[in-house]
Amino acid sequence: MGVRAVLLAMYARARRHVRGPGRDVVNLYLAGFSVGTSLWVISLAVPTPGRFALWGAGLLVDMLQPPLGWRLLRGAPVNVPHITERFGQFFIIVLGQAIIGVVAGVAGISFSGLAITVATASFAIAACLWWIYFDFADTSVIGRGMLGLVYLYGHFPLLAGVAVMGVGTELAIHGAAAGHLTGGARWALSGGIAAYLVSLAVFHLAAEWTTARDRVFVARLGLAAAAVVLAAAGGGVAPVVFLVVLAAGVIGLLVLEALWFPEGAASVYEPEAARHPVGG
């Protein structure tokens, strides 16, 4: 609540110094965040499950504001590097929880070969997700008008997936010590990775230059589907085998994306005909 109060105060201050479309956007966010904050404050006095409904309503109000704000600023230039830098920092924070999961998982357990292998595979998965996100995730969609909201809203499942995978990492390391993976650990790991990959695939498909037949797009969706199948059918699979297979898939995807660069998801593809027009 304190952070939201500071945010509202900053918008109120900014309102005094802007005119035109800028003030319209400030008015929108002042009203929207005020309503959302009020719902959260009211929820403190409401017992469950009504409290949860008010939380959901508050989140819904917040999430409905970006499309309205984008319409008010239609045609205004978009600072793409600033947006990607903001989301990138948030991604690093969330991914850090996966690394913490590895550290917390190995704390207090005997360093058997299996546990070390599972921890190493978990760390390799986290490193590959970081590498793919920062080097090969498509960001050109940000500059495509309202389609830029795909990048914004797509980060909700992406970041949630990475956070859940971090929880699954710790559970998997403890599972290796116990000799089996629980269903929760399998679904947290595989489901988290699948959510991350599907989100990146949506970013990719929303880009102007790509198609659904692009091998990077297909590979991302294919690995996401394979991860889900592995979670569903991997109840009898040993923890070390489960993690090694999952890590091998993610590493393989990273290699494919690196080999397919610069015609893969990271860059705005310019066809040969456009680079060398006839008569140019």
Helices and strands as residue ranges (DSSP letters): H 2-15, H 21-43, H 50-72, H 80-106, H 113-136, G 140-143, G 145-147, H 148-178, H 183-206, H 215-233, H 239-260, H 272-275
